[in-house]
Amino acid sequence: MYKRPHLETFLSALSRLGQIVVFTAAERSYAEEVLRRLSRKNYFSGAFYREVRSRLDNTLKSCTIQGSGYVKDLRSLGCDLRRTVVIDDSPLTYSDNPENALPVAAWHKEEKGDRALLELLAGLCRVSFEGGDIRTELAKIRLR
């Protein structure tokens, strides 16, 4: 497993701003192994996988398949969308909730000088997480 440059800094700072919950389209067994290796410092307060149990009605929900990819519908998690940010490198995955998204460029292990997580973190640190609707603040970051 390769870690994107500045991942530890990103997770550490983000965990001080709010909860970090992983929502992945990966198979549960694979994702749990990756998270086990990443979560030595307990950055994550929860994880949802390709199939998730809805907090709203306790039914089993899955990512939906569109073409050759998966769509993650944040509404299926029962979270407050006014307080939820999704960070992903695939616009398809957040196409049901684009106003909650902060896009990040895809990364390959050869890109050792990558600074994308630091740039995202700088944007997130500039916005207000107190009250209001975070989606308004996310729109400002996406415009920069």
KASULMO-V524596 format. One record per helix or strand of 3 or more residues. SS is the DSSP state (helix for helix, strand for strand). FROM is the first residue (numbers start at 1). LEN is the number of residues. If there is no record, write none. Layout:
ss: (SS;SS)
from: (FROM;FROM)
len: (LEN;LEN)
This chain:
ss: (helix;strand;helix;strand;strand;strand;strand;strand;helix;helix;strand;helix;strand;helix;helix)
from: (7;20;28;44;51;60;64;69;74;81;86;98;101;116;134)
len: (11;4;14;5;3;3;3;3;4;3;3;3;3;11;10)
